[in-house]
Amino acid sequence: MSTRKYHPAAVALRAVLALANETEREVAGRLRLNLTDYRALSALSQSGPMTVGNLAAELGTTAATTTAIVNRLQTRGYAERLRGEGDRRHVHVTATAAASRDIMHLMRPLMDATNRHIESLPGAQQDAVADFLQAAHLLMKDHLHTLSTKDTA
């Protein structure tokens, strides 16, 4: 067993990530969606309109699976298909205003509390928090890329 000690910030980040996963499951449940459908909806609401193929790549699912996800989201009123103006064969999927409203209703208290806390810190600490979170984001992105390409190399 490893006896390595990690910095308290690294331990806290790990705890935040675990709670983020639990929060994601709870929000999905409150929206009466399974976790995969919620992740698709979240991707759509964060990125804007995208093709089913791009959404599939984002989720790591097949186009057929993603089409079924979009169908379920559309049935619930959380997603809509947008046909291209010039070429009606080009279809993009987007989150509806109702989806954004329902997600924000559930997430706004946490986001507001977080924002209030950060704004209560001295400017230098606010900058340090932002720098740390940006660095953590990049490290996680790099690690995810490493994990996702490890078996294919």
MOWO-V918292 format. One line per field, one symbol per residue. ss: DSSP state (A for helix, B for strand, O for the rest). phi: phi as a letter, one per 20 degrees, with the letter a starting at -180 (. if undefined). burial: 1 if it has 9 or more other ideal C-beta (glycine too) atoms within 8 Angstrom, else 0. A space follows every 10 residues. Layout:
ss: ???
phi: ???
burial: ???
//
This chain:
ss: OOOOOOOAAA AAAAAAAAAA AAAAAAAAAA OOOOAAAAAA AAAAAAAOOB OAAAAAAAAO OOAAAAAAAA AAAAAOOOBB BBBOOOOOOO BBBBBOAAAA AAAAAAAAAA AAAAAAAAAA OOAAAAAAAA AAAAAAAAAA AAAAAAAAAA OOO
phi: .fdfedggff fffgffffff fffgfffgff elcfffffff fffffedngb ffffffffem dfffffffff gffffendbb edefffcffe cddbfeffff ffffgeeggf ffffffffff eggffgffff ffffffffff ffffffffdf eee
burial: 0000000000 1010000000 0011101100 1010111111 1111100001 1100110110 0000111011 0111000110 1101000001 1111110011 0110011000 0000000100 1000010010 0100010000 0000000000 000
//
